[in-house]
Amino acid sequence: MLEDKEKDKLIDRNYLMNKRKNARTRNRFVAHKHRLFLTGILIGFLGLTFMYFYSNYSNIYHVNVKNNIYLSRDDIIRLSGLTEYSKYLLVSSGRTEERIEAHPLVKNAEISKDDDNTITIDVEEKKAIAYLREGDQLVVWIEDDTRLPLDSSNMYLIQRLPLIEGFTAEQMTELLYGFSYVDEKLINEISEIHRYPFTYDENMMEVIMRDGNYVFVGNFGLKLLKNYHSVAASLESDENVCLYFDEVTSSGFKSACPWEKKEESEATQETGEEGETEYYEEEE
């Protein structure tokens, strides 16, 4: 009878041990199964990611450039460092903006990521006033009094700018205030700017417009150039004329050109006839 009880205890103990063993086995199998499942998902995700980034679908589809006036679209894209092989999701807006803003003509740049893998670059440029020659080098004169050297890659910039000659560096710095009132569109309508001192104002300049008219104005009268179109529109003649802007009276008017007055004065002196006072005589 005692032996039967011992046998029953042994059987019960073996049963519990086998049950625990089977439970541990099942738990290990389930855990291993979960690990395999998660590993499969991870491998699949990495595989899809790899395939996506090495396919053309991950590349930038198009780059839009907005509000550029001077720099060409191609130049701005080149400055950004973006190419047709750049990965849309990996484009860093901050670093791209910094690269563009490093250019002397760029005041601010903003990058936005749009739908369909499109990048938009919104540019705010500094005002370019004119171009000039410094030694053997042509440079663009910028509103902050910096210079941008010109070469074959950016020579196209002079198409929108006038040539400026005859001023010292100090005199040009003094002109910055007046040109701050002249917008980019009107600057584009100017062909050349020359220092043209008069007997009564050594700071006068000759501004040759692309339409053939000549404008004579002093340093502080440059802001009156914004009225150029209204004054030019009132002219009765279609011929090229000389216009004068007076900062004292804040007015513009048409009058004989300085060289015409000089010729008239010389003719008067030869004939001995008394002529008018030459207010716009060029200083020798």
Secondary structure as GFF3:
##gff-version 3
##sequence-region A 1 284
A	DSSP	alpha_helix	2	53	.	.	.	ID=ss1
A	DSSP	three_ten_helix	56	58	.	.	.	ID=ss2
A	DSSP	beta_strand	62	66	.	.	.	ID=ss3
A	DSSP	alpha_helix	73	80	.	.	.	ID=ss4
A	DSSP	three_ten_helix	88	90	.	.	.	ID=ss5
A	DSSP	alpha_helix	93	101	.	.	.	ID=ss6
A	DSSP	beta_strand	106	114	.	.	.	ID=ss7
A	DSSP	beta_strand	118	125	.	.	.	ID=ss8
A	DSSP	beta_strand	128	134	.	.	.	ID=ss9
A	DSSP	beta_strand	137	142	.	.	.	ID=ss10
A	DSSP	beta_strand	147	149	.	.	.	ID=ss11
A	DSSP	three_ten_helix	155	160	.	.	.	ID=ss12
A	DSSP	beta_strand	163	165	.	.	.	ID=ss13
A	DSSP	alpha_helix	169	179	.	.	.	ID=ss14
A	DSSP	alpha_helix	184	188	.	.	.	ID=ss15
A	DSSP	beta_strand	190	195	.	.	.	ID=ss16
A	DSSP	beta_strand	205	209	.	.	.	ID=ss17
A	DSSP	beta_strand	214	217	.	.	.	ID=ss18
A	DSSP	three_ten_helix	219	227	.	.	.	ID=ss19
A	DSSP	alpha_helix	228	233	.	.	.	ID=ss20
A	DSSP	beta_strand	242	246	.	.	.	ID=ss21
A	DSSP	beta_strand	251	255	.	.	.	ID=ss22
A	DSSP	alpha_helix	258	271	.	.	.	ID=ss23
###
